[in-house]
Amino acid sequence: MALAILLISALLFPAIFSAAISIRPLVLWHGLGDSYASPGMLEFVSMIKNVHPGIFVHSVFIEVELDKDRKAGFYGNVNEQINLVANQLAEIPELRDGFDGIGFSQGGQFLRGYVERYNSPPVHNLLTFGSQHMGISDIPICRPFDLICQAARRATKQAVYSSWAQANLVQAQYFRDPTNLDTYLTTGSFLPSINNEDTLHRNETYSNNLASLNALVLIMFTQDKTVVPKESSWFGSEAVGDLSVSAQQVLRPTYPRSIVPMYLQPLYIEDWIGLRTLDEQGGVIFETCEGEHMQISECWEDFVREWTGEIVQSHLYQLGL
Ligand SMILES: *[C@@H]1O[C@H](CO)[C@@H](O)[C@H](O)[C@H]1NC(C)=O
């Protein structure tokens, strides 16, 4: 009630209250096949603003032109893209005191990369929808007639661990082949790094930064058939089996995959990235959305309500209201 009065007053007398109230801003990183200002993203931003009136929302972009930005989700160097986004975020005055982040699909592991490597300004809560935190062991199938996607998929499948792919094909940079982990570890340019999987070069900044989050909210789509395995969104991965890749392809989808859950990952047990520390502080939250990959329409609102849009400065008591 007091909050409602305060908010109404703030709307009526903005000059008095502008310094008194501030809603934690929000940064979005869109998913593959989307752009920062597609009709879907714009609609999502406006729905968030209905839930949290007055919230500042920034949708990160790699390219200003929408079709180029969409293409940058397939082609580019992820490390460079995250660096570019870190510079972009650092220049936005509204984000100065920190923000919450929402990453859609691959945007989720990219925002996590931002937290681990930069985190300036710092992220408070990070929500990831259907993200590939332990990579993918198959390249998602494209929508019919999506030629950019199909060309990228073909190229990625052909030579996923070539140095060219690891610098130019986005999905190759989080492809984690359970039957070929050694190659992944030695040639992977992005995921092995942010997962601190290189025993010799673990970066403590990454784990300190991740553990400094207030909450990491990991949202999995229950019927996700795009992300293989879908449990990657909960830091699960396919167990390293002794089946050859071709045998797995023949047996799929009848062959029961065995998934290593987060709690059994060495990454978690040995706390390579601060995930265990964060979890022991109560900061790792597992959630689900019913449905196929990125079907968020029925589930986004509760998460946005609970984990974003917090009032961070309020002089409620000083004003005696
Ligand atoms: C660890 O990561 C930080 C942040 O990205 C970077 O500045 C630093 O150079 C890295 N340290 C090593 C040893 O690579």
PDBQT file of the ligand as one rigid body, heavy atoms in Angstrom, charges set to zero:
ROOT
HETATM    1  C1  LIG A 401      40.974 -13.363 -16.089  1.00  0.00    +0.000 C 
HETATM    2  O1  LIG A 401      39.837 -12.666 -16.543  1.00  0.00    +0.000 OA
HETATM    3  C2  LIG A 401      39.931 -11.250 -16.391  1.00  0.00    +0.000 C 
HETATM    4  C3  LIG A 401      38.603 -10.678 -16.765  1.00  0.00    +0.000 C 
HETATM    5  O2  LIG A 401      38.232 -11.033 -18.068  1.00  0.00    +0.000 OA
HETATM    6  C4  LIG A 401      41.078 -10.733 -17.248  1.00  0.00    +0.000 C 
HETATM    7  O3  LIG A 401      41.198  -9.349 -17.077  1.00  0.00    +0.000 OA
HETATM    8  C5  LIG A 401      42.355 -11.424 -16.832  1.00  0.00    +0.000 C 
HETATM    9  O4  LIG A 401      43.405 -11.058 -17.703  1.00  0.00    +0.000 OA
HETATM   10  C6  LIG A 401      42.198 -12.944 -16.869  1.00  0.00    +0.000 C 
HETATM   11  N1  LIG A 401      43.366 -13.553 -16.270  1.00  0.00    +0.000 N 
HETATM   12  C7  LIG A 401      44.079 -14.451 -16.892  1.00  0.00    +0.000 C 
HETATM   13  C8  LIG A 401      45.232 -15.006 -16.135  1.00  0.00    +0.000 C 
HETATM   14  O5  LIG A 401      43.833 -14.809 -18.017  1.00  0.00    +0.000 OA
ENDROOT
TORSDOF 0
